[in-house]
Amino acid sequence: MRPSPKPAATVFCSTSCSACGRPARAHFLSAWATYFEHPVSWQAAIQEHQQVLDAIEAGDASAARKAMQKHLKQAHRRYSASWRRAPAR
């Protein structure tokens, strides 16, 4: 069994939000992802995280910004799709 990507994603969200001056948002994003994501979407999120990190490591602020915007839009799409599939309570 492969280890869960959730801890690494939580660290990514927490670190990114703190670096942007929004540490409280990290908790929300981590809880959101934990409840609604599944293995396929986690893999997509991890690839998106890597694109952000690659741009940061390259010192390319514009590419990092674009990669993060893309990640947030995709995360919203994944969340919305999961929400629509969730059973009524």
Legacy VTK file of the C-alpha trace (Angstrom):
# vtk DataFile Version 3.0
C-alpha trace
ASCII
DATASET POLYDATA
POINTS 89 float
0.000 0.000 0.000
1.361 3.415 -0.974
1.608 6.130 1.655
-1.046 8.812 1.623
-0.145 12.096 -0.106
-2.217 14.024 2.436
0.611 14.881 4.880
2.815 16.330 2.117
-0.116 18.242 0.645
-0.955 19.618 4.080
2.633 20.838 4.513
2.535 22.378 1.027
-0.720 24.233 1.785
0.443 25.380 5.203
3.819 26.606 3.980
2.398 28.300 0.888
-0.361 30.066 2.796
2.015 31.198 5.546
4.518 32.521 2.996
1.703 34.526 1.396
0.604 35.984 4.724
-2.545 33.827 5.010
-1.743 31.112 7.562
-5.385 30.639 8.631
-6.351 29.627 5.104
-4.023 26.602 5.246
-6.212 24.810 7.782
-9.299 25.338 5.648
-7.589 24.074 2.493
-6.197 21.006 4.230
-9.568 20.097 5.740
-11.273 20.697 2.407
-8.883 18.426 0.544
-9.024 15.712 3.194
-12.789 15.465 3.010
-13.384 15.654 -0.738
-10.315 14.363 -2.557
-9.568 10.830 -3.750
-6.358 9.173 -5.046
-6.719 10.280 -8.672
-7.269 13.912 -7.783
-4.476 13.765 -5.195
-2.074 12.787 -7.972
-3.197 15.781 -10.015
-2.764 18.072 -7.007
0.726 16.706 -6.328
1.740 17.391 -9.934
0.361 20.929 -9.603
2.260 21.422 -6.346
5.443 20.290 -8.090
4.926 22.851 -10.867
4.626 25.599 -8.254
7.739 24.397 -6.432
9.731 24.081 -9.659
8.927 27.691 -10.565
9.862 28.897 -7.067
13.152 26.989 -7.180
13.872 28.526 -10.591
13.274 31.991 -9.132
10.493 32.605 -11.650
7.822 34.527 -9.714
5.562 34.909 -12.756
5.578 31.167 -13.472
5.026 30.387 -9.774
2.047 32.731 -9.671
0.570 31.172 -12.834
1.153 27.634 -11.537
-0.512 28.466 -8.214
-3.475 30.112 -9.948
-3.856 27.036 -12.153
-3.656 24.772 -9.095
-6.321 26.744 -7.219
-8.660 26.721 -10.225
-8.189 22.984 -10.701
-8.653 22.342 -6.979
-11.894 24.287 -7.110
-13.068 22.188 -10.065
-12.185 18.957 -8.239
-13.952 20.156 -5.098
-17.049 21.233 -7.036
-17.242 17.887 -8.833
-16.881 16.020 -5.529
-19.538 18.197 -3.949
-22.000 17.406 -6.743
-21.320 13.660 -6.308
-21.645 13.740 -2.498
-24.739 12.020 -1.122
-27.466 14.263 0.274
-27.508 14.460 4.043
LINES 1 90
89 0 1 2 3 4 5 6 7 8 9 10 11 12 13 14 15 16 17 18 19 20 21 22 23 24 25 26 27 28 29 30 31 32 33 34 35 36 37 38 39 40 41 42 43 44 45 46 47 48 49 50 51 52 53 54 55 56 57 58 59 60 61 62 63 64 65 66 67 68 69 70 71 72 73 74 75 76 77 78 79 80 81 82 83 84 85 86 87 88
